Amino acid sequence: MHKINIDGQTVEVEPHRQSSTEKTILEVAKSAGIYIPTLCYHPALEPYGACRLCLVEITKPEWKEWSKLVVSCAYHVENNLIVKTSSEKVIKARKFILELLLARVPESDVIQKLANQYGITKTRFSSSLNPEPPTLNCILCGLCVRVCDEIIGENAICFAYRGANREVMAPFNKPSEVCLTCGACAFVCPMGAIKIEDIVDIRKISISKTEASLVRCKNCGVTFTALPVSEKVKKKFQTLQELLELCQKCRRKKTIEKLSYGPMAIRNI
Amino acid sequence: MKDIFNKYEKKDENILGLLEDIQTEFNYLSEENIRKVAEAFGVPLSRIFGISTFYKSFSLTPKGKHIIWVCSGTACHVRGAPKISDRLTQLLGIEPGGTTPDNQFTLETVNCLGACALGPLVVIDGKYHGKMSVDKIEKLLQDYK
């Protein structure tokens, strides 16, 4: 067992064979009930370390008082590790990061709220972004790009340009041809910067600029997903064709009907 | 175009080399060519687009026949590089990063060319012209017109 000390609390972690598959500090802290703020982290995705908000101070008995700051989302735990999640050093660094984020997206509620928690209402920095302030509350955490790559597998959007000009967009900033309009990007965005618009029978995703038609439930007629999503899922789950024509509610009803020996049973519930 | 493509094995590490060759050959990366690279390597289009926009040596719009670099590194800067760059903007009617409408010249500033002793430095089509001045640049430009 690895013995780790987080904010004075001793936590035991089962070691893994490879150090790269070891749990991260963030995961261990979370299971110990210790809160560490994050923006670019999502449990379903590989750690990325972009927002730097989750940094913590680590040391070991043999380091002779020496300590360093690491991003807890990407740092794998080791035996005898001593972690401080809210030491003076950590708070100072985190405040600095929040000031930088505030300079980038001054209008964002999410960042304002986080910054206020650390007593920050103003930033010393001015943004070199054009237009200023930016119309899009994007902090370039990369969650949308990563979910589209790692989970959806379509790679519809990417980071384009670099430095102060870095932006998330579909290739050539034109409507993406591969975007399924599934909305996973909007779902993971911590800033609420990506918009999904469902207007009558059309879904539009702001970041990929893609439009697709919506699918209606065969049973009750509500729109419940976009056509490209439905087609992809149907291809993947050949045996579930019938259920995939239905919205979530009707799908559940249908499943219960099957489980409870026919439609008579469901009427009696 | 086919020759450039066949030069490389379709491995990820060859993407940059191929893009560089296309940039040299056509003076820019066209949308069509970026799509071809993505298809040939079986890599998402978004990734090739990301690479194409990341590196400064790639351009998505056609560059001019002659490419002028004005060094704006520290040594050249203190020796008057901004004045030379301003003069070129005046003479060509384009800001750094721009290309003249007749596609003859592209003006760019670069951060350091490692020849600080020659500063202020201007490079035209790969040829170094050191100890440049506002008067000299006007004469030099005539040679390329």
Boltz contact constraints between the chains, C-beta under 6 A:
constraints:
  - contact:
      token1: [A, 155]
      token2: [B, 44]
      max_distance: 6.0
  - contact:
      token1: [A, 155]
      token2: [B, 46]
      max_distance: 6.0
  - contact:
      token1: [A, 158]
      token2: [B, 46]
      max_distance: 6.0
  - contact:
      token1: [A, 158]
      token2: [B, 50]
      max_distance: 6.0
  - contact:
      token1: [A, 159]
      token2: [B, 50]
      max_distance: 6.0
  - contact:
      token1: [A, 160]
      token2: [B, 50]
      max_distance: 6.0
  - contact:
      token1: [A, 160]
      token2: [B, 53]
      max_distance: 6.0
  - contact:
      token1: [A, 161]
      token2: [B, 53]
      max_distance: 6.0
  - contact:
      token1: [A, 162]
      token2: [B, 54]
      max_distance: 6.0
  - contact:
      token1: [A, 171]
      token2: [B, 45]
      max_distance: 6.0
  - contact:
      token1: [A, 171]
      token2: [B, 46]
      max_distance: 6.0
  - contact:
      token1: [A, 171]
      token2: [B, 49]
      max_distance: 6.0
  - contact:
      token1: [A, 172]
      token2: [B, 31]
      max_distance: 6.0
